Amino acid sequence: METRKIGSLEVSVLGLGCNNFGRRVDEAGTRRVVDAAIDAGVTLFDTADIYGGTLSETFLGRILRGRRDRIVLATKFGMDVAPDKTGAAPAYIRQALRDSLERLQTDHIDLYQLHQPDPTVPIADTLATLDELVRDGLVREIGCSNFSAEQQTEAANAVADGAARFVSVQNELSLLETGDLVDGLAGATALGLAYIPFYPLASGVLTGKYRRGEKPAAGTRLAAYNETPSDDEFDRVDALSAFAARKDRSLLELAIGWLASLDPVASVITGATKPEQIQSNAEASTWRLTGEELAEVAELLA
């Protein structure tokens, strides 16, 4: 599988999002998905302390035992783990990291990400603490998530000379959620950050498994959240599906391949609940759209 850079880290162009583990997938199912991902050449495993009520990290810690050196481990902090465990204050960052290291059964995190901005803490204070963790060898690189272009710039300007700085931003971007093209992704491009899109399949809508006028099937993500795609979304899916078919490709291949063809995307984070989804996603990640094809997709999105 193709690899790209996130700071000093080399990662697979397809990453495994671990937000289903401990929530929709039990430990045995998590092991099957992780095994399939490693077999497919996926090296970036992206989790967070809140995923599965901390079970995602716990499951990964047990399942990756003996294989930790084969993967690039990314996790996040800053969202509500508990009423007294949230935010980006220096003391809490250290506690959050200790907790994640214990659950993940590792002595360092490869990419430690602030899950969301914390308006109550100066970003300079957060970055100074993260720099200390890097210097202590507990973290290799730091990143952010759910940051706008303005917030990325604020963080870049707050870094002390020679200190660790955010090397990546992880935001939502897909063929159905394109707002970040002119915000977060544009900001990352200007600042030289690696961009890590999540929800690339728009909760499964871009796999083509949902049908207009039908309720989402039980067990799907949309059913769990009692959501149904709008007619406008189905219209866009139909247009994109037709484009993909003209290229002898599937909608899934277009959804992942389009993202992988954008600069400065480093790795496309896809979730999975079954091993076979890993293989499909891995195959889809090989399509690189030409400039002409990207322009055609841009016209469809407009």
C-alpha positions as CSV (number, residue, x, y, z in Angstrom):
1,M,0.0,0.0,0.0
2,E,1.2,3.5,-0.8
3,T,2.6,5.5,2.1
4,R,2.8,9.2,2.8
5,K,4.2,11.5,5.5
6,I,2.7,13.0,8.6
7,G,5.6,14.9,10.0
8,S,8.3,12.4,10.6
9,L,5.8,9.5,10.5
10,E,5.3,7.3,7.4
11,V,1.7,6.1,7.2
12,S,-0.5,4.1,4.8
13,V,-2.7,6.1,2.5
14,L,-5.6,4.2,4.1
15,G,-6.0,4.5,7.8
16,L,-8.2,2.5,10.2
17,G,-10.6,4.6,12.2
18,C,-11.2,2.8,15.5
19,N,-14.3,4.6,16.7
20,N,-16.5,1.5,16.3
21,F,-14.4,-0.6,18.7
22,G,-16.1,-1.1,22.1
23,R,-19.3,0.5,20.7
24,R,-20.5,-1.4,17.7
25,V,-17.8,-4.1,17.7
26,D,-16.8,-6.3,20.6
27,E,-13.2,-7.3,21.4
28,A,-13.3,-10.5,19.2
29,G,-14.7,-8.5,16.3
30,T,-12.1,-5.8,16.8
31,R,-9.4,-8.4,16.6
32,R,-10.7,-9.7,13.3
33,V,-10.8,-6.2,11.8
34,V,-7.3,-5.3,13.2
35,D,-5.9,-8.5,11.8
36,A,-7.4,-7.8,8.4
37,A,-6.1,-4.2,8.4
38,I,-2.5,-5.3,9.1
39,D,-2.7,-8.0,6.5
40,A,-3.9,-5.4,4.0
41,G,-1.0,-3.1,4.7
42,V,-2.8,-0.5,6.8
43,T,-0.3,1.0,9.2
44,L,-2.1,4.1,10.6
45,F,-4.5,3.1,13.5
46,D,-6.5,6.2,14.7
47,T,-8.4,6.0,18.0
48,A,-9.3,8.4,20.8
49,D,-9.7,8.2,24.6
50,I,-13.5,8.6,24.3
51,Y,-14.1,5.9,21.6
52,G,-16.2,3.1,23.0
53,G,-16.1,4.8,26.4
54,T,-12.3,4.1,26.5
55,L,-12.8,0.5,25.3
56,S,-11.3,1.2,21.9
57,E,-7.9,2.0,23.4
58,T,-8.2,-1.0,25.8
59,F,-9.1,-3.4,23.1
60,L,-6.2,-2.2,20.9
61,G,-3.8,-2.4,23.7
62,R,-4.5,-6.1,24.1
63,I,-4.8,-6.9,20.4
64,L,-1.7,-5.1,19.3
65,R,0.5,-6.7,21.9
66,G,3.6,-8.0,20.1
67,R,2.7,-6.1,17.0
68,R,3.0,-2.5,18.2
69,D,6.1,-1.8,16.1
70,R,4.2,-2.7,12.9
71,I,1.8,0.2,13.2
72,V,1.6,4.0,13.6
73,L,-0.6,4.6,16.6
74,A,-2.6,7.8,16.8
75,T,-5.0,8.7,19.5
76,K,-6.7,11.9,20.7
77,F,-7.6,13.7,23.9
78,G,-9.7,16.7,24.8
79,M,-13.3,15.6,24.6
80,D,-15.4,14.5,27.6
81,V,-14.2,11.2,28.9
82,A,-15.8,12.1,32.3
83,P,-17.0,15.3,33.9
84,D,-13.5,15.9,35.3
85,K,-11.6,14.5,32.3
86,T,-11.9,16.9,29.4
87,G,-10.2,19.8,27.7
88,A,-6.7,20.9,26.9
89,A,-5.3,22.3,30.2
90,P,-1.6,21.3,30.8
91,A,-2.3,19.2,33.9
92,Y,-5.1,17.3,32.2
93,I,-3.1,16.6,29.1
94,R,-0.5,14.8,31.2
95,Q,-3.2,12.8,32.9
96,A,-4.9,12.0,29.7
97,L,-1.7,10.8,28.1
98,R,-0.9,8.6,31.1
99,D,-4.3,7.0,30.9
100,S,-4.1,6.4,27.1
101,L,-0.6,4.9,27.4
102,E,-1.9,2.5,30.1
103,R,-4.9,1.4,28.1
104,L,-2.9,1.0,24.9
105,Q,-0.1,-0.8,26.7
106,T,2.6,1.2,25.1
107,D,5.4,3.6,26.2
108,H,4.7,6.2,23.5
109,I,2.1,7.6,21.1
110,D,3.1,8.2,17.5
111,L,0.6,10.9,16.8
112,Y,-1.1,12.6,19.8
113,Q,-4.0,14.8,18.7
114,L,-6.1,17.5,20.4
115,H,-9.5,16.3,19.5
116,Q,-11.2,19.7,19.4
117,P,-10.3,23.3,20.3
118,D,-10.6,24.3,23.9
119,P,-11.5,28.0,24.1
120,T,-10.9,28.0,27.9
121,V,-7.1,27.4,27.5
122,P,-4.6,29.5,25.5
123,I,-3.4,27.3,22.7
124,A,0.2,28.4,23.5
125,D,-0.2,26.7,26.9
126,T,-1.5,23.5,25.3
127,L,1.3,23.4,22.8
128,A,4.0,24.1,25.4
129,T,2.8,21.0,27.3
130,L,2.7,18.9,24.2
131,D,6.2,20.0,23.4
132,E,7.3,18.7,26.8
133,L,5.8,15.3,26.1
134,V,7.6,15.1,22.8
135,R,10.9,16.0,24.5
136,D,10.2,13.4,27.1
137,G,9.8,10.7,24.3
138,L,6.2,10.0,25.2
139,V,4.9,11.4,22.0
140,R,6.5,11.5,18.5
141,E,4.4,14.0,16.7
142,I,1.4,16.2,17.6
143,G,-1.7,17.1,15.6
144,C,-5.1,18.6,15.9
145,S,-8.7,17.7,15.0
146,N,-11.8,19.7,14.2
147,F,-9.7,22.9,13.7
148,S,-10.7,25.6,11.2
149,A,-8.1,27.3,9.0
150,E,-8.2,30.2,11.4
151,Q,-7.5,28.0,14.4
152,Q,-4.7,26.2,12.6
153,T,-3.1,29.5,11.9
154,E,-3.5,30.6,15.5
155,A,-1.8,27.5,16.7
156,A,1.0,27.9,14.2
157,N,1.7,31.4,15.4
158,A,1.7,30.3,19.1
159,V,4.5,27.9,18.8
160,A,7.8,28.8,20.5
161,D,11.0,28.7,18.5
162,G,12.2,25.1,18.1
163,A,9.2,23.6,19.9
164,A,7.0,20.9,18.6
165,R,4.1,22.1,16.4
166,F,1.0,20.5,15.0
167,V,2.0,18.5,11.9
168,S,-1.5,17.4,11.0
169,V,-5.2,18.3,11.1
170,Q,-8.0,15.7,11.1
171,N,-11.3,17.0,9.9
172,E,-14.5,15.7,8.3
173,L,-14.4,15.7,4.5
174,S,-16.3,13.7,2.0
175,L,-18.1,14.0,-1.3
176,L,-21.2,14.8,0.7
177,E,-19.5,17.1,3.3
178,T,-17.3,19.4,1.2
179,G,-17.2,22.5,3.4
180,D,-13.7,21.8,4.6
181,L,-12.3,22.1,1.1
182,V,-12.3,25.9,1.4
183,D,-11.5,26.0,5.1
184,G,-9.6,23.3,7.0
185,L,-8.0,21.7,4.0
186,A,-7.1,25.0,2.5
187,G,-5.6,26.0,5.8
188,A,-3.6,22.8,6.0
189,T,-2.3,23.4,2.5
190,A,-1.1,26.9,3.4
191,L,0.6,25.8,6.6
192,G,2.2,22.7,5.2
193,L,0.2,20.3,7.5
194,A,-0.8,16.8,6.6
195,Y,-4.6,16.5,6.2
196,I,-6.4,13.5,7.6
197,P,-10.1,13.3,6.5
198,F,-12.5,11.3,8.6
199,Y,-16.0,10.1,7.7
200,P,-15.0,9.7,4.0
201,L,-18.0,7.5,3.3
202,A,-20.5,9.9,5.0
203,S,-21.7,7.2,7.5
204,G,-22.0,4.7,4.7
205,V,-24.1,6.8,2.3
206,L,-21.2,6.8,-0.2
207,T,-21.0,3.0,-0.3
208,G,-24.4,3.0,-2.2
209,K,-26.0,0.7,0.3
210,Y,-28.8,3.1,1.2
211,R,-31.8,3.5,-1.2
212,R,-34.1,6.5,-1.7
213,G,-37.4,6.0,0.1
214,E,-36.2,3.1,2.3
215,K,-35.3,3.3,5.9
216,P,-31.7,2.4,6.8
217,A,-31.3,-1.2,7.7
218,A,-31.0,-2.2,11.4
219,G,-27.4,-2.3,12.5
220,T,-26.2,0.5,10.1
221,R,-24.7,3.7,11.4
222,L,-27.7,5.8,10.1
223,A,-30.2,3.5,11.8
224,A,-28.3,3.8,15.1
225,Y,-28.7,7.6,14.8
226,N,-32.2,7.5,13.3
227,E,-31.1,9.5,10.3
228,T,-32.0,9.2,6.6
229,P,-30.2,10.9,3.7
230,S,-32.1,13.8,2.1
231,D,-33.3,13.9,-1.5
232,D,-30.5,16.4,-2.2
233,E,-28.0,13.9,-0.9
234,F,-29.5,11.1,-2.9
235,D,-29.4,13.3,-6.0
236,R,-25.6,13.9,-5.5
237,V,-25.0,10.2,-4.9
238,D,-26.8,9.3,-8.1
239,A,-24.7,11.8,-10.1
240,L,-21.4,10.6,-8.5
241,S,-22.4,7.0,-9.0
242,A,-23.0,7.7,-12.7
243,F,-19.6,9.4,-13.0
244,A,-17.9,6.4,-11.3
245,A,-19.6,4.0,-13.6
246,R,-18.4,5.9,-16.6
247,K,-14.9,5.2,-15.3
248,D,-15.6,1.5,-14.6
249,R,-15.3,2.3,-10.9
250,S,-17.7,2.0,-7.9
251,L,-19.0,4.8,-5.8
252,L,-16.9,3.5,-2.9
253,E,-13.7,3.7,-5.1
254,L,-14.6,7.3,-6.0
255,A,-15.3,8.3,-2.4
256,I,-11.9,7.1,-1.1
257,G,-9.9,7.6,-4.3
258,W,-11.1,11.3,-4.7
259,L,-9.8,12.1,-1.2
260,A,-6.5,10.2,-1.7
261,S,-6.0,12.3,-4.8
262,L,-6.2,15.7,-3.0
263,D,-3.2,17.6,-1.7
264,P,-2.3,17.5,1.2
265,V,-4.2,14.4,2.2
266,A,-1.9,12.0,4.0
267,S,-4.2,9.2,5.0
268,V,-8.0,8.6,4.6
269,I,-9.5,7.4,7.8
270,T,-12.1,4.7,7.3
271,G,-14.0,2.8,9.9
272,A,-14.8,-0.9,9.7
273,T,-16.9,-3.4,11.6
274,K,-16.1,-6.4,9.4
275,P,-12.8,-7.7,7.9
276,E,-14.2,-7.7,4.3
277,Q,-14.8,-3.9,4.6
278,I,-11.0,-3.5,5.1
279,Q,-10.2,-5.2,1.8
280,S,-12.8,-3.2,-0.2
281,N,-11.5,0.0,1.3
282,A,-7.9,-0.9,0.6
283,E,-8.7,-1.7,-3.1
284,A,-10.6,1.6,-3.3
285,S,-7.6,3.6,-2.0
286,T,-5.5,2.8,-5.1
287,W,-7.4,5.0,-7.5
288,R,-5.7,8.3,-8.3
289,L,-7.9,10.7,-10.2
290,T,-6.4,12.7,-13.0
291,G,-6.6,16.5,-13.0
292,E,-9.4,16.2,-15.6
293,E,-11.3,13.8,-13.4
294,L,-10.9,16.0,-10.4
295,A,-12.3,18.9,-12.4
296,E,-15.3,16.8,-13.5
297,V,-16.0,15.9,-9.8
298,A,-15.7,19.5,-8.8
299,E,-18.4,20.4,-11.4
300,L,-20.7,17.7,-10.0
301,L,-20.1,19.0,-6.4
302,A,-20.8,22.6,-7.5
